[in-house]
């Protein structure tokens, strides 16, 4: 198993949007079916895209062209991650074309999604599971890391499955809490949510920056032949 994919899976587990969605679902009257809907839709997208990529691009022996391409991908993803981390730590926010209307609730979710999830329905939650789990920076970097292990088709699928479990560790844990300890779930999640809101910006930015430094260094060393 690629250690980079494992690390990226853990980073993906603390994505702000996913944490906010899980929190909203746990506050609803039917958290169990809604969490199941979100997990089924999100896992289907993550597994489906990953399986297609690793079975299509897998190879049993490295080639110079394939190795160079993956090193370039590492370099590009690493630089993007470092830029994002630096902007995040500096407190820079992307410019908006239109002034933002004041929001009644503090959330990291896009306004349209936040509005549709209050109160959440199974169909909307499933759609959110698809939309919020389309391939992003972490996911693409994880697929590159998996492909760099030169996996067979079966090994590639197993690595994608492990990454997927890590990526959805928080909603899976929340679902387990709802089933096993429904009386303590809300209290536990509220405490974790409060801590996450206080510290998530710095923690995620630092983590992404470290991953970016690693990927950039790896790409440069490989391309320059050091």
ZIJO-V662577 format. One record per pair of residues at least 4 apart in sequence whose ideal C-beta (glycine too) atoms are under 6 Angstrom apart, sorted by the first residue. I is the first residue (numbers start at 1). J is the second residue. Records with the same first field share a line. If there is no record, write none. Layout:
I=J + J
//
This chain:
1=159
2=145 + 146 + 149
4=145
5=142 + 145 + 146 + 159 + 163
8=138 + 141 + 142
9=163 + 166 + 167
10=166
11=138 + 207
12=138 + 167
13=166 + 169 + 170
16=108
17=108 + 132
19=196
20=107 + 108 + 109
22=170 + 171 + 174
23=193
24=117
25=31 + 34 + 35
26=31 + 189
28=34 + 120
30=34
31=35 + 178
32=178
34=120 + 125
35=171 + 175
37=122 + 125 + 126
38=42 + 125 + 129
39=43 + 171
41=126 + 129 + 130
42=129 + 133
43=47 + 164
44=48
45=130 + 133
46=133 + 164
47=51 + 164
49=135
50=160
51=55 + 157 + 160
52=56
53=57 + 143
54=58 + 156 + 160
55=153
57=147
58=151 + 153 + 156
62=67 + 150
70=144 + 148
71=219 + 222 + 223
73=144
74=78 + 215 + 218 + 219
75=219
77=141 + 215
78=212 + 215 + 216
79=216
81=208 + 211 + 212
82=209 + 212
85=205 + 208 + 209
87=92
88=205
89=205
96=100
107=114
109=113 + 114
116=124
120=124 + 125
128=132
135=139 + 140
142=163
146=156 + 159
151=155 + 156
168=172
176=180
177=181 + 185
178=182 + 185
184=188
189=193
196=200
199=203
200=204
220=224
221=226
//
